[in-house]
Amino acid sequence: MADDETSIKVSKAARERLGRLAQENGTTIRGLVEELAAARLTRTELHERGERARAYLREHMGVELTDADEEPGRRLLDAITARSGGSHGAAA
């Protein structure tokens, strides 16, 4: 194993599922996991992205968003996430 590689432990069922998903997508389990890791944002990254968006709106459009302005969007995202069984990782 190269210095920049490691292994992760998952259940046999998860490994089998990852194998099927990888095969269906023409990749490997490694490729699938690396794609997931690259695509998902951490809570910190989501927060930073939101701050940059708010700064842009403030500087270029003169709009100052409040928590009350953002709440309907948060509720919608939570509802979508709950239906999909996932976690959007938004900071609270």
N, CA, C and O atoms as a GROMACS GRO file, in nm:
protein
  368
    1MET      N    1   0.085  -0.118   0.000
    1MET     CA    2   0.000   0.000   0.000
    1MET      C    3   0.090   0.124   0.000
    1MET      O    4   0.184   0.131   0.078
    2ALA      N    5   0.062   0.220  -0.086
    2ALA     CA    6   0.139   0.344  -0.096
    2ALA      C    7   0.116   0.430   0.027
    2ALA      O    8   0.017   0.414   0.099
    3ASP      N    9   0.210   0.523   0.050
    3ASP     CA   10   0.201   0.612   0.167
    3ASP      C   11   0.074   0.697   0.167
    3ASP      O   12   0.026   0.735   0.274
    4ASP      N   13   0.020   0.726   0.050
    4ASP     CA   14  -0.099   0.812   0.044
    4ASP      C   15  -0.228   0.731   0.041
    4ASP      O   16  -0.334   0.786   0.011
    5GLU      N   17  -0.221   0.603   0.072
    5GLU     CA   18  -0.339   0.517   0.072
    5GLU      C   19  -0.366   0.465   0.212
    5GLU      O   20  -0.276   0.455   0.295
    6THR      N   21  -0.491   0.432   0.236
    6THR     CA   22  -0.532   0.370   0.362
    6THR      C   23  -0.647   0.275   0.332
    6THR      O   24  -0.691   0.266   0.217
    7SER      N   25  -0.694   0.207   0.430
    7SER     CA   26  -0.810   0.121   0.411
    7SER      C   27  -0.919   0.163   0.508
    7SER      O   28  -0.892   0.222   0.613
    8ILE      N   29  -1.043   0.132   0.471
    8ILE     CA   30  -1.156   0.159   0.560
    8ILE      C   31  -1.231   0.028   0.578
    8ILE      O   32  -1.234  -0.056   0.489
    9LYS      N   33  -1.291   0.012   0.694
    9LYS     CA   34  -1.366  -0.110   0.723
    9LYS      C   35  -1.515  -0.079   0.716
    9LYS      O   36  -1.564   0.017   0.775
   10VAL      N   37  -1.586  -0.164   0.641
   10VAL     CA   38  -1.731  -0.155   0.632
   10VAL      C   39  -1.786  -0.296   0.646
   10VAL      O   40  -1.712  -0.394   0.638
   11SER      N   41  -1.915  -0.305   0.668
   11SER     CA   42  -1.977  -0.437   0.677
   11SER      C   43  -1.970  -0.507   0.541
   11SER      O   44  -1.951  -0.443   0.438
   12LYS      N   45  -1.984  -0.638   0.543
   12LYS     CA   46  -1.984  -0.714   0.418
   12LYS      C   47  -2.097  -0.668   0.327
   12LYS      O   48  -2.081  -0.657   0.206
   13ALA      N   49  -2.212  -0.640   0.387
   13ALA     CA   50  -2.327  -0.594   0.308
   13ALA      C   51  -2.295  -0.461   0.240
   13ALA      O   52  -2.327  -0.442   0.122
   14ALA      N   53  -2.232  -0.370   0.312
   14ALA     CA   54  -2.196  -0.241   0.254
   14ALA      C   55  -2.094  -0.260   0.142
   14ALA      O   56  -2.103  -0.195   0.038
   15ARG      N   57  -1.996  -0.347   0.165
   15ARG     CA   58  -1.895  -0.371   0.063
   15ARG      C   59  -1.958  -0.429  -0.064
   15ARG      O   60  -1.923  -0.389  -0.174
   16GLU      N   61  -2.051  -0.523  -0.048
   16GLU     CA   62  -2.119  -0.582  -0.163
   16GLU      C   63  -2.199  -0.476  -0.238
   16GLU      O   64  -2.199  -0.472  -0.361
   17ARG      N   65  -2.268  -0.392  -0.163
   17ARG     CA   66  -2.346  -0.286  -0.227
   17ARG      C   67  -2.255  -0.188  -0.300
   17ARG      O   68  -2.282  -0.149  -0.414
   18LEU      N   69  -2.146  -0.149  -0.236
   18LEU     CA   70  -2.050  -0.059  -0.301
   18LEU      C   71  -1.995  -0.123  -0.428
   18LEU      O   72  -1.976  -0.055  -0.529
   19GLY      N   73  -1.970  -0.253  -0.423
   19GLY     CA   74  -1.922  -0.323  -0.542
   19GLY      C   75  -2.021  -0.319  -0.656
   19GLY      O   76  -1.984  -0.296  -0.771
   20ARG      N   77  -2.149  -0.341  -0.624
   20ARG     CA   78  -2.254  -0.335  -0.727
   20ARG      C   79  -2.265  -0.194  -0.784
   20ARG      O   80  -2.274  -0.175  -0.905
   21LEU      N   81  -2.266  -0.094  -0.695
   21LEU     CA   82  -2.275   0.044  -0.740
   21LEU      C   83  -2.157   0.081  -0.829
   21LEU      O   84  -2.173   0.145  -0.933
   22ALA      N   85  -2.038   0.040  -0.788
   22ALA     CA   86  -1.919   0.070  -0.866
   22ALA      C   87  -1.927   0.005  -1.004
   22ALA      O   88  -1.900   0.069  -1.106
   23GLN      N   89  -1.966  -0.123  -1.006
   23GLN     CA   90  -1.975  -0.195  -1.133
   23GLN      C   91  -2.076  -0.128  -1.226
   23GLN      O   92  -2.049  -0.110  -1.345
   24GLU      N   93  -2.192  -0.091  -1.173
   24GLU     CA   94  -2.295  -0.027  -1.254
   24GLU      C   95  -2.250   0.108  -1.308
   24GLU      O   96  -2.298   0.153  -1.412
   25ASN      N   97  -2.158   0.172  -1.238
   25ASN     CA   98  -2.110   0.304  -1.279
   25ASN      C   99  -1.975   0.298  -1.350
   25ASN      O  100  -1.915   0.401  -1.378
   26GLY      N  101  -1.929   0.177  -1.380
   26GLY     CA  102  -1.805   0.162  -1.455
   26GLY      C  103  -1.682   0.211  -1.380
   26GLY      O  104  -1.591   0.267  -1.441
   27THR      N  105  -1.680   0.192  -1.251
   27THR     CA  106  -1.567   0.236  -1.170
   27THR      C  107  -1.534   0.129  -1.067
   27THR      O  108  -1.587   0.018  -1.072
   28THR      N  109  -1.448   0.163  -0.976
   28THR     CA  110  -1.412   0.073  -0.867
   28THR      C  111  -1.472   0.125  -0.737
   28THR      O  112  -1.522   0.238  -0.732
   29ILE      N  113  -1.467   0.044  -0.633
   29ILE     CA  114  -1.512   0.092  -0.502
   29ILE      C  115  -1.428   0.212  -0.461
   29ILE      O  116  -1.480   0.311  -0.410
   30ARG      N  117  -1.297   0.202  -0.485
   30ARG     CA  118  -1.210   0.315  -0.454
   30ARG      C  119  -1.256   0.441  -0.526
   30ARG      O  120  -1.268   0.547  -0.465
   31GLY      N  121  -1.283   0.429  -0.656
   31GLY     CA  122  -1.328   0.544  -0.733
   31GLY      C  123  -1.460   0.599  -0.682
   31GLY      O  124  -1.479   0.720  -0.675
   32LEU      N  125  -1.550   0.509  -0.645
   32LEU     CA  126  -1.680   0.549  -0.592
   32LEU      C  127  -1.665   0.627  -0.461
   32LEU      O  128  -1.728   0.732  -0.443
   33VAL      N  129  -1.582   0.576  -0.371
   33VAL     CA  130  -1.562   0.642  -0.242
   33VAL      C  131  -1.490   0.775  -0.261
   33VAL      O  132  -1.526   0.874  -0.196
   34GLU      N  133  -1.390   0.780  -0.349
   34GLU     CA  134  -1.319   0.905  -0.374
   34GLU      C  135  -1.412   1.009  -0.436
   34GLU      O  136  -1.403   1.128  -0.404
   35GLU      N  137  -1.501   0.965  -0.524
   35GLU     CA  138  -1.599   1.056  -0.584
   35GLU      C  139  -1.692   1.114  -0.477
   35GLU      O  140  -1.721   1.233  -0.476
   36LEU      N  141  -1.739   1.028  -0.387
   36LEU     CA  142  -1.824   1.074  -0.277
   36LEU      C  143  -1.752   1.175  -0.190
   36LEU      O  144  -1.807   1.279  -0.155
   37ALA      N  145  -1.628   1.143  -0.153
   37ALA     CA  146  -1.551   1.232  -0.066
   37ALA      C  147  -1.527   1.367  -0.132
   37ALA      O  148  -1.528   1.470  -0.064
   38ALA      N  149  -1.506   1.369  -0.263
   38ALA     CA  150  -1.482   1.494  -0.334
   38ALA      C  151  -1.610   1.575  -0.352
   38ALA      O  152  -1.606   1.698  -0.354
   39ALA      N  153  -1.724   1.506  -0.365
   39ALA     CA  154  -1.849   1.573  -0.397
   39ALA      C  155  -1.920   1.632  -0.275
   39ALA      O  156  -1.986   1.734  -0.287
   40ARG      N  157  -1.907   1.568  -0.160
   40ARG     CA  158  -1.979   1.613  -0.040
   40ARG      C  159  -1.903   1.724   0.030
   40ARG      O  160  -1.780   1.719   0.041
   41LEU      N  161  -1.976   1.823   0.077
   41LEU     CA  162  -1.915   1.932   0.152
   41LEU      C  163  -1.926   1.906   0.301
   41LEU      O  164  -2.024   1.848   0.349
   42THR      N  165  -1.824   1.949   0.374
   42THR     CA  166  -1.830   1.941   0.520
   42THR      C  167  -1.918   2.054   0.571
   42THR      O  168  -1.951   2.146   0.495
   43ARG      N  169  -1.957   2.049   0.696
   43ARG     CA  170  -2.037   2.157   0.754
   43ARG      C  171  -1.962   2.289   0.745
   43ARG      O  172  -2.022   2.393   0.716
   44THR      N  173  -1.832   2.286   0.769
   44THR     CA  174  -1.752   2.408   0.760
   44THR      C  175  -1.753   2.462   0.618
   44THR      O  176  -1.768   2.582   0.597
   45GLU      N  177  -1.736   2.374   0.519
   45GLU     CA  178  -1.738   2.418   0.379
   45GLU      C  179  -1.874   2.475   0.341
   45GLU      O  180  -1.880   2.576   0.271
   46LEU      N  181  -1.982   2.412   0.386
   46LEU     CA  182  -2.116   2.465   0.358
   46LEU      C  183  -2.135   2.603   0.421
   46LEU      O  184  -2.189   2.694   0.358
   47HIS      N  185  -2.089   2.617   0.544
   47HIS     CA  186  -2.101   2.746   0.613
   47HIS      C  187  -2.021   2.853   0.538
   47HIS      O  188  -2.070   2.964   0.517
   48GLU      N  189  -1.898   2.820   0.498
   48GLU     CA  190  -1.814   2.916   0.426
   48GLU      C  191  -1.878   2.954   0.292
   48GLU      O  192  -1.874   3.070   0.253
   49ARG      N  193  -1.936   2.857   0.224
   49ARG     CA  194  -2.003   2.885   0.096
   49ARG      C  195  -2.122   2.979   0.118
   49ARG      O  196  -2.143   3.073   0.041
   50GLY      N  197  -2.198   2.954   0.224
   50GLY     CA  198  -2.310   3.042   0.256
   50GLY      C  199  -2.265   3.183   0.288
   50GLY      O  200  -2.328   3.280   0.246
   51GLU      N  201  -2.156   3.194   0.363
   51GLU     CA  202  -2.102   3.327   0.397
   51GLU      C  203  -2.058   3.401   0.271
   51GLU      O  204  -2.083   3.520   0.258
   52ARG      N  205  -1.993   3.331   0.180
   52ARG     CA  206  -1.950   3.395   0.054
   52ARG      C  207  -2.071   3.440  -0.028
   52ARG      O  208  -2.069   3.548  -0.088
   53ALA      N  209  -2.176   3.358  -0.030
   53ALA     CA  210  -2.297   3.395  -0.105
   53ALA      C  211  -2.363   3.518  -0.043
   53ALA      O  212  -2.405   3.609  -0.114
   54ARG      N  213  -2.372   3.519   0.091
   54ARG     CA  214  -2.431   3.636   0.158
   54ARG      C  215  -2.348   3.761   0.134
   54ARG      O  216  -2.403   3.869   0.113
   55ALA      N  217  -2.215   3.748   0.136
   55ALA     CA  218  -2.126   3.863   0.110
   55ALA      C  219  -2.146   3.913  -0.033
   55ALA      O  220  -2.149   4.034  -0.056
   56TYR      N  221  -2.160   3.822  -0.128
   56TYR     CA  222  -2.183   3.861  -0.267
   56TYR      C  223  -2.314   3.938  -0.280
   56TYR      O  224  -2.319   4.044  -0.343
   57LEU      N  225  -2.420   3.884  -0.221
   57LEU     CA  226  -2.550   3.952  -0.228
   57LEU      C  227  -2.543   4.091  -0.166
   57LEU      O  228  -2.600   4.187  -0.218
   58ARG      N  229  -2.474   4.101  -0.054
   58ARG     CA  230  -2.461   4.229   0.016
   58ARG      C  231  -2.382   4.328  -0.070
   58ARG      O  232  -2.425   4.442  -0.088
   59GLU      N  233  -2.267   4.286  -0.123
   59GLU     CA  234  -2.178   4.376  -0.195
   59GLU      C  235  -2.227   4.412  -0.335
   59GLU      O  236  -2.210   4.526  -0.379
   60HIS      N  237  -2.288   4.318  -0.404
   60HIS     CA  238  -2.324   4.340  -0.544
   60HIS      C  239  -2.471   4.371  -0.567
   60HIS      O  240  -2.508   4.426  -0.671
   61MET      N  241  -2.556   4.336  -0.471
   61MET     CA  242  -2.699   4.357  -0.491
   61MET      C  243  -2.762   4.439  -0.380
   61MET      O  244  -2.880   4.473  -0.386
   62GLY      N  245  -2.685   4.471  -0.278
   62GLY     CA  246  -2.737   4.551  -0.168
   62GLY      C  247  -2.838   4.478  -0.082
   62GLY      O  248  -2.922   4.541  -0.017
   63VAL      N  249  -2.832   4.344  -0.081
   63VAL     CA  250  -2.928   4.263  -0.006
   63VAL      C  251  -2.859   4.206   0.117
   63VAL      O  252  -2.753   4.146   0.108
   64GLU      N  253  -2.920   4.226   0.232
   64GLU     CA  254  -2.869   4.171   0.357
   64GLU      C  255  -2.968   4.065   0.406
   64GLU      O  256  -3.077   4.098   0.452
   65LEU      N  257  -2.929   3.938   0.394
   65LEU     CA  258  -3.017   3.830   0.437
   65LEU      C  259  -3.012   3.812   0.588
   65LEU      O  260  -2.907   3.825   0.651
   66THR      N  261  -3.128   3.784   0.645
   66THR     CA  262  -3.137   3.754   0.788
   66THR      C  263  -3.161   3.605   0.805
   66THR      O  264  -3.189   3.534   0.709
   67ASP      N  265  -3.151   3.558   0.929
   67ASP     CA  266  -3.184   3.418   0.957
   67ASP      C  267  -3.328   3.387   0.916
   67ASP      O  268  -3.357   3.278   0.867
   68ALA      N  269  -3.417   3.484   0.938
   68ALA     CA  270  -3.558   3.465   0.902
   68ALA      C  271  -3.573   3.448   0.750
   68ALA      O  272  -3.658   3.371   0.704
   69ASP      N  273  -3.492   3.519   0.672
   69ASP     CA  274  -3.496   3.505   0.527
   69ASP      C  275  -3.453   3.365   0.484
   69ASP      O  276  -3.506   3.310   0.387
   70GLU      N  277  -3.358   3.308   0.555
   70GLU     CA  278  -3.302   3.179   0.518
   70GLU      C  279  -3.382   3.060   0.570
   70GLU      O  280  -3.367   2.949   0.519
   71GLU      N  281  -3.465   3.081   0.670
   71GLU     CA  282  -3.536   2.970   0.735
   71GLU      C  283  -3.623   2.888   0.639
   71GLU      O  284  -3.619   2.765   0.647
   72PRO      N  285  -3.701   2.950   0.548
   72PRO     CA  286  -3.780   2.866   0.456
   72PRO      C  287  -3.693   2.774   0.372
   72PRO      O  288  -3.731   2.660   0.345
   73GLY      N  289  -3.577   2.821   0.330
   73GLY     CA  290  -3.485   2.738   0.253
   73GLY      C  291  -3.432   2.622   0.335
   73GLY      O  292  -3.420   2.510   0.286
   74ARG      N  293  -3.400   2.650   0.462
   74ARG     CA  294  -3.352   2.543   0.551
   74ARG      C  295  -3.460   2.437   0.571
   74ARG      O  296  -3.431   2.317   0.567
   75ARG      N  297  -3.584   2.481   0.592
   75ARG     CA  298  -3.693   2.385   0.612
   75ARG      C  299  -3.714   2.299   0.487
   75ARG      O  300  -3.734   2.178   0.497
   76LEU      N  301  -3.708   2.362   0.370
   76LEU     CA  302  -3.724   2.288   0.246
   76LEU      C  303  -3.610   2.186   0.230
   76LEU      O  304  -3.636   2.071   0.195
   77LEU      N  305  -3.488   2.227   0.254
   77LEU     CA  306  -3.375   2.136   0.244
   77LEU      C  307  -3.387   2.021   0.343
   77LEU      O  308  -3.358   1.906   0.310
   78ASP      N  309  -3.430   2.051   0.466
   78ASP     CA  310  -3.450   1.946   0.566
   78ASP      C  311  -3.557   1.847   0.521
   78ASP      O  312  -3.541   1.726   0.539
   79ALA      N  313  -3.666   1.898   0.462
   79ALA     CA  314  -3.774   1.810   0.415
   79ALA      C  315  -3.727   1.721   0.301
   79ALA      O  316  -3.758   1.601   0.298
   80ILE      N  317  -3.652   1.778   0.207
   80ILE     CA  318  -3.600   1.700   0.095
   80ILE      C  319  -3.504   1.594   0.146
   80ILE      O  320  -3.507   1.479   0.103
   81THR      N  321  -3.418   1.634   0.238
   81THR     CA  322  -3.319   1.541   0.294
   81THR      C  323  -3.387   1.428   0.370
   81THR      O  324  -3.346   1.313   0.359
   82ALA      N  325  -3.492   1.461   0.446
   82ALA     CA  326  -3.563   1.358   0.522
   82ALA      C  327  -3.627   1.256   0.428
   82ALA      O  328  -3.626   1.136   0.457
   83ARG      N  329  -3.683   1.302   0.318
   83ARG     CA  330  -3.745   1.212   0.221
   83ARG      C  331  -3.642   1.122   0.153
   83ARG      O  332  -3.671   1.007   0.121
   84SER      N  333  -3.522   1.176   0.132
   84SER     CA  334  -3.420   1.097   0.062
   84SER      C  335  -3.340   1.010   0.157
   84SER      O  336  -3.261   0.927   0.114
   85GLY      N  337  -3.362   1.029   0.288
   85GLY     CA  338  -3.290   0.949   0.387
   85GLY      C  339  -3.146   0.988   0.404
   85GLY      O  340  -3.068   0.915   0.465
   86GLY      N  341  -3.109   1.104   0.353
   86GLY     CA  342  -2.970   1.148   0.360
   86GLY      C  343  -2.949   1.256   0.463
   86GLY      O  344  -3.036   1.285   0.545
   87SER      N  345  -2.833   1.315   0.457
   87SER     CA  346  -2.796   1.425   0.545
   87SER      C  347  -2.728   1.530   0.460
   87SER      O  348  -2.627   1.502   0.394
   88HIS      N  349  -2.782   1.650   0.462
   88HIS     CA  350  -2.721   1.755   0.381
   88HIS      C  351  -2.604   1.819   0.451
   88HIS      O  352  -2.527   1.892   0.388
   89GLY      N  353  -2.588   1.795   0.581
   89GLY     CA  354  -2.471   1.844   0.653
   89GLY      C  355  -2.469   1.992   0.677
   89GLY      O  356  -2.362   2.047   0.706
   90ALA      N  357  -2.581   2.059   0.667
   90ALA     CA  358  -2.584   2.202   0.690
   90ALA      C  359  -2.554   2.233   0.835
   90ALA      O  360  -2.594   2.161   0.926
   91ALA      N  361  -2.484   2.342   0.854
   91ALA     CA  362  -2.453   2.385   0.990
   91ALA      C  363  -2.577   2.440   1.055
   91ALA      O  364  -2.659   2.505   0.991
   92ALA      N  365  -2.590   2.414   1.182
   92ALA     CA  366  -2.707   2.463   1.254
   92ALA      C  367  -2.687   2.604   1.301
   92ALA      O  368  -2.775   2.661   1.364
   0.00000   0.00000   0.00000
